[in-house]
Amino acid sequence: MMRGTMMDLNSPCPCGLKQRYGQCCGAFHQHFAETGALSGTSSAPTAEALMRSRYSAYVLNLLDYLLASWHPSTRPARLEPNEPGLKWLGLEVKKHVQQDAEHALVEFVARSKLGGRAYRMSELSRFERVDGVWLYLDGEVN
């Protein structure tokens, strides 16, 4: 079973798209929760979709999904859950560049609030498709 909290599939998706969670990021999270693996036919079809699903996974503390969607060459051994009281406020994808069939860049800004302070994280992330599955490789925080 996947750690973290799956949300109601009919709720708005945390990633910011105007879709229900179950029709957006929740579909990828649900498939992973049921199978324990990411697969080409049921994983994010683009690097941007993976970025959005990873943001939603951070919101929901779905640490197993985050690790599974991280490229093995850069994946940390473990992730810490969100700090108590952390509230994710939104994701803005600035650009998505498909470099070739196996590589892409996604620039985004994620906003959060903790202890009354607002935070903004801006990153240019690199993604690589391995065996038909997009994976987060690394990123440069701005």
Beta strands, then each sheet from edge to edge (+ up, - down):
strand 1: 87-100
strand 2: 103-114
strand 3: 117-130
strand 4: 133-141
sheet 1: 1+ 2- 3+ 4-
end
